[in-house]
C-alpha cells in the first residue's frame, strides 16, 4: 500500500469516528441546551464524545504524515456522509431524499477535489515564525467570527472549523519535524507548535459543542467546509502544495468545493 492510499484509508476511519462524536455531541447539547463547560466536564457522555474525537484525531495525525493537507483535509467531508445515517438511526427515523441527494453531491464534489489535489507525501513544514503568524491570524479570525450576534450556531461552527483546520496544519508540521531523523525529536519548534495544536484543537472542540446546540446538520456542514478551507490555504501558500491540472484543475476543485 503506497503512502497516499494509506493516508486515504486512515482518513476514512477518522471521518467515521468524527461523525459518531458529532452525533453524540449534538444529542448531548440538545438535551441540555444551557449546559456550561463545568457541567459538561462532569458528564460521562461528553467524555465519550471526547474519546471518539481523540481516536479520530490520532488516525488523522498519522494520515497527515503520509498525505498532503490538500488531500487529507477534504476527506473530512466524509464526516457528513457518515453522520447522515448515524444521526437518522439514533433519532429512529429514515434518511430523507434530500439527505441522500446531499450525500451524493458531497461525494461527487469530494471526488473532483481529490482528482486535482493528489500529490506526494509531505516533506515541508512551517517554520517557527510561520507557525506563530498562522496562530495569531487564526486567533483573531476566530475572535471575529465567534463574537456575539445573530446565527451563533453557524458562526461558532465556522470558528470551530478554522481552529481544527489550523490545528491539522500545525499537527502535520509537528509530525513531519518530529520524525525527521536529521534533527532532535523534541526541538523547541516541535514543542512550541505542539502547544499551539493543543490550544486550537481544544478550542475547536468546545466551539463545535456550542454550535451543535441548534442542531447537527447546518453546523456540521459549516465545520466540515471551514476545516479543509483553512488547511488548504496554509498548504497552498506556505507548504508548497499544488493542485494538479493548472487552471482547469483549480476550476474543477472550486466546483467540487461548491
BADRENPA-81309 format. One record per atom (N, C-alpha, C): x, y, z. Coordinates in steps of 0.02 Angstrom, whole numbers, plus 50000, padded with zeros to 5 digits. Example, Ala and Ser with C-alpha at 12.3 -4.5 7.8 and 13.67 -1.06 7.14 Angstrom:
# residues 2
506604971650390;506154977550390;506604983550390;506424988850354;506844994750357;506455000250394;
//
This chain:
# residues 258
500424994050000;500005000050000;500445006250000;500355010649949;500765016649947;500535021749998;500945027050006;500825031850060;500155035450052;500005037549990;499385041349979;498775037049994;498775030749972;498205026349985;498135024950060;498695024150094;498675023050166;498365029050201;498545035050179;498265041150208;497515041450197;497285039450138;496565039450122;496185034650167;496455028550176;496125023550218;496065026050290;496605028850316;496595031450384;496075037150390;496045041250338;495565046850339;494845044450339;494715038850305;494035036050305;493825034050375;494255030350410;494095028350478;494045034450524;494475039350514;494445045350554;493785049050545;493545049450482;492915052950468;492335049550503;492315042850504;491775039250537;491785040750612;492385040750642;492435042150714;492225049350729;492425054050687;492215061050697;491455061750690;491155058050643;490435058350635;490075055750696;490305050150723;490005047450784;490065052350841;490645055650847;490745060550900;490275066550891;490185068750829;489745074450816;489025072850834;488795066850816;488115064750832;488025064550908;488525061850943;488485061451016;488475068451047;488885073051021;488905079851047;488245083351036;487955082350976;487325085750961;486765083351007;486735076851020;486205074151064;486295076751135;486925077151157;487065079851224;486875087151228;487045091051177;486895098151177;486145099451173;485785095351133;485065096351126;484685094551189;484945089651227;484625087751290;484735092951344;485315096351342;485485101251394;485725107651361;485265111451328;485475117351290;485815122651332;485705122751397;486015127951438;486615125551477;486865119551461;487415116651499;488055120651490;488385122151546;489015125751543;489605120951539;490205123851532;490795119851524;490925115451584;490825118151645;490955114351706;490505108151709;489865109051693;489405103251696;489585098151642;489795100451583;489995095851530;490585091551552;491045094551589;491635090851611;491445085251659;490865085651690;490635080451735;490175075451702;490085075951637;489635071551600;490015065851567;489815059651582;490135053851551;490015053651476;489415055751454;489275055751382;489725060651345;489865066451376;490305071251344;491005068551339;491245065251390;491915062351388;491955056651337;491395053051327;491385047951275;491475051051206;491145056851195;491225060351131;491935062951123;492235065051178;492925067251177;493385061451158;493235055451185;493625049551168;493585047851094;492985048351066;492895047250994;493285052350954;493245058650975;493635063850941;494385062450946;494595060151005;495305058651015;495545052950969;495135047650964;495315042150920;495345044350847;494855048450828;494855051050759;495465055450747;495655059350797;496225063750790;496875059850781;496945054350817;497545050250811;497605047550739;497055044950713;497055042450644;497215048150595;496945054050609;497055059750566;497785061950567;498085061850626;498795063750632;499235059050591;499105052650595;499505047850556;499395048950481;498775050250462;498625051650391;499005057650366;499075062850409;499435068850389;500175067550379;500435062350409;501135060450398;501245057850327;500735054550299;500825051150235;500475054550176;500035059350190;499675062650136;499695070250143;499655073950088;499655081350092;499005084050121;499045090150147;498455093350176;497885093850126;498055095250063;497535096250012;497175089749994;497425083950018;497075077650008;496735075450073;497105075550128;496845072950192;496275077250218;496345083850216;495815088050245;495145087650208;495135087850140;494485087150107;494135080550123;494515075350138;494195068950155;493785069450219;493885074850256;493465076050315;492735076950296;492595078550232;491895079150209;491515072650217;491885067050221;491565060650231;491235060250300;491425064850345;491085065250410;490345066550399;490185070950352;489475072350336;489125066150310;489475062450265;489185056550235;489025051350289;489485050450336;489385045550390;488875047950441;488845054450453;488395057150505;487665056650484;487515056650420;486815056350398;486475049850420;486735043950403;486405037850427;486475036750502;487035038850531;487125038050604;486605042250642;486545048550622;486065052950656;485345050550647;485185048150586;484505045850573;484345039550614;484835035050619;484725028850656;484615030250730;485025034650759;484965036150830;484305039850844;484085043950795;483455047550804;482845043150789;482955037050764;482405032450750;482005034350689;482335036950637;481975038850576;482375036550515;482065037250456;482395035450394;482765041550365;483275040150326;483625045550292;483175048250236;483085054850234;482645057850185;482955058450116;482525059650067;482765060249998;483245066049989;483105071650022;483555077450017;484245075850047;484245071850101;484875069850132;485275065250086;484935060650052;485285056350004;485575060449947;485195065349922;485445069649868;486055073449892;486015076149953;486585079849980;487195075349988;487085069150009;487635064450017;487965063049949;487555061949898;487825060549831;488225066549804;487965072549815;488325078549791;488975079449830;488965077849895;489575078249935;490115073649907;489925067449892;490395062649865;490655064749796;490215067549755;490415069849689;490915075649694;490755080449738;491215086049748;491875083849776;491865079149823;492485076649852;492915073249799;492605069349755;492975066049702;493325071149657;492975076649641;493275081849599;493875085049633;493835086149698;494385089149735;494985084449738;494855078049751;495395073249758;495775072149692;495425072549636;495755071749571;496275077149561;496125083249584;496585088849573;497095089549629;496945086749688;497375087949746;497875082349759;497845076849721;498295071249733;499015073449725;499425071649773;500125073649772;500545069149815;501205070549821;501645066249860;501565067349935;501865062849973;501855063650046;502205070050065;501995073350119;502285079850137;502995079250162;503415084150142;504095084350169;504285091350191;503835096250181;503955103150202;503545104550264;503785108950307;503435110650369;503455118150378;503015120550422;503015127650439;503625129250483;503925134950471;504455137150516;504145139750580;504555140850630;504295143450693;503935149950685;504215154550646;503895161050636;503245160350597;503235155850547;502615154750509;502075151850553;502255147150597;501765144150641;501455149350688;501885153750715;501635158950760;501185163850722;501385165550660;500975170150620;500295167050604;500295160650584;499665157250569;499215157050631;499515155450688;499135155050750;498835161850768;499225167250760;498975173850776;498405176050731;498485175050666;497955176950619;497325172850632;497405166450646;496825162150659;496465164150723;496845165750775;496535167750838;496115174050829;496375178850790;495985184950776;495355183350736;495435179050685;494865177150643;494325173550684;494535169050728;494055165450771;493695170450816;494065175250844;493755180250887;493225184350850;493365185950787;492885189850748;492275185750730;492375179450710;491815175250688;491375173150747;491685171750804;491315169050861;491035174350908;491105180750890;490855185950935;490085185650938;489785188250992;489055187951000;488705191350942;488135188450922;487745191250867;487235186250843;486985187250782;486495182850753;486815176350730;486405171150722;486615164550699;487245162050736;487215161750802;487815159650839;488035152550822;487555148050807;487745141150792;488195140650731;488015144050677;488405143750616;489075147350625;489065152850661;489705156550670;490175152650715;489915149550768;490345145450810;490595139350771;490175136750726;490385131050685;490955133150638;490895139150608;491435141550565;492085142550604;492025145450664;492615146350705;492925139650724;492505134750739;492745128050756;493115124950697;492835125750637;493155123050577;493835126150564;493875132850572;494525136250563;495035133750614;494815133150676;495275130850729;495525123850716;495075119350695;495255112450683;495695111850621;495555115750569;495955115550508;496665117850521;496735123250559;497405125750576;497765120850622;497395117850668;497695112750712;497975106950670;497625104950617;497865099650575;498495101650537;498505107850512;499105110250477;499705110450524;499595112750585;500135112950634;500335105950655;499845101350658;499995094450676;500445091250624;500315092750561;500745089950508;501465092350517;501545098650536;502215101250549;502545097450606;502175096250660;502455092650717;502635085550697;502185082150661;502295075150642;502895074350597;502935078450545;503495077950497;504155079850530;504145085350569;504755087650602;504995082650655;504525079750693;504715075150746;504995068650720;504785066650659;505025060350630;505595061350581;505835067550575;506415069050533;507045067350573;507405062250552;507975059850590;508585064350586;508545069550546;509115074150541;509145079050599;508615079350640;508605084050696;508325080650758;508335084150815;508075081250877;507315080350874;507075075150907;506355073650906;505965079150942;506215081451000;505865086451039;506245093051038;506275096150980;506585102650973;506125107951001;506385113951010;505975119551035;505395120850987;505525120350921;505005121450872;504445116250879;504625109950885;504125104650891;503705105650953;504015107051009;503645107951072;503185114051068;503435119551041;503035125551036;502435124650991;502535121550933;501975120350887;501485115350916;501735110350953;501285105450985;500825108951035;501075113851071;500655117551118;500115121551081;500295124251023;499795127750983;499265122950957;499475116950938;499005111750915;498505110250971;498755109251032;498315107651088;497805113251100;498035119451096;497595125151108;497045125651055;497225124950991;496725125550938;496265119550935;496535113550949;496105107550949;495585107951005;495795110151064;495325110951120;494815116351105;495035121951078;494575127351061;494075125051008;494305121250958;493855118850906;493325114150934;493525109850982;493055105251013;492515108951052;492715113751092;492225117551133;491765121751089;492045124651036;491635128750991;491115124450954;491325118350934;490845113950900;490295111750947;490455110451009;489945108551058;489425114051065;489655120251067;489195125851071;488775126451008;489085125250949;488735125950886;488175120850879;488265114750906;487775109450898;487155110350941;487135115450982;486535116551023;485925118050979;486045120750919;485495122450875;485335116950825;485625110950833;485525105550785;486185103350755;486165097850719;486785094850692;486925096850620;486415096850577;486515097350505;486935103250482;486655109350489;487005115250463;487675116550498;487715116250565;488365117450597;488895112350575;488715105950570;489205100950549;489445102350478;488985104450434;489175106050366;489665111950364;489545117050405;489985122850407;490665120950435;490675116950488;491315114550516;491705110750463;491355106350427;491685102050378;491935106050318;491625111750302;491865115950247;492435120450269;492365123550329;492875128250352;493535124850367;493515118550391;494115114950410;494595114050351;494395110750296;494865109950240;495035116550206;494575121450209;494725127950179;495325131150213;495315131150280;495875134050317;496525130250305;496485123550306;497085119550296;497355120250225;496895120550175;497115121050106;497475127650093;497225133050123;497565139550115;498275139150140;498375135950198;499045135250226;499475130750181;499185125150159;499565120550118;499785123650052;499335127350020;499485130249955;499935136349959;499885140250012;500265146450017;500935145750053;500965141150101;501565140750143;501955134150137;501615128850116;501955122250115;502115119850045;501995123949995;502185122149927;501755116849894;501165115349922;500725110449890;500385113749830;500235109649780;499955112149718;499375107849695;498895110949660;498355107249629;498575104849560;498345098949541;498525096149476;498085099249421;498355099749360;497945101749303;497925109049288;498335113049322;498365120249306;497705123749320;497525128449273;496915132449283;496295128049282;496295122849239;495715118349237;495645114549303;496205112749333;496185109249397;495905113749452;496095120149451;495845124849500;495075125549493;494845126149430;494125126749419;493745120449441;494045114549427;493735108349447;493695107849523;494245109649557;494245109449631;493735114449659;493695120349630;493205125349654;492495122849645;492365119649587;491705116749575;491545111249625;492035107049639;491945101749688;491795104449756;492165109749777;492045112849842;491335115749845;491125118849790;490445121649788;489915116249796;
//
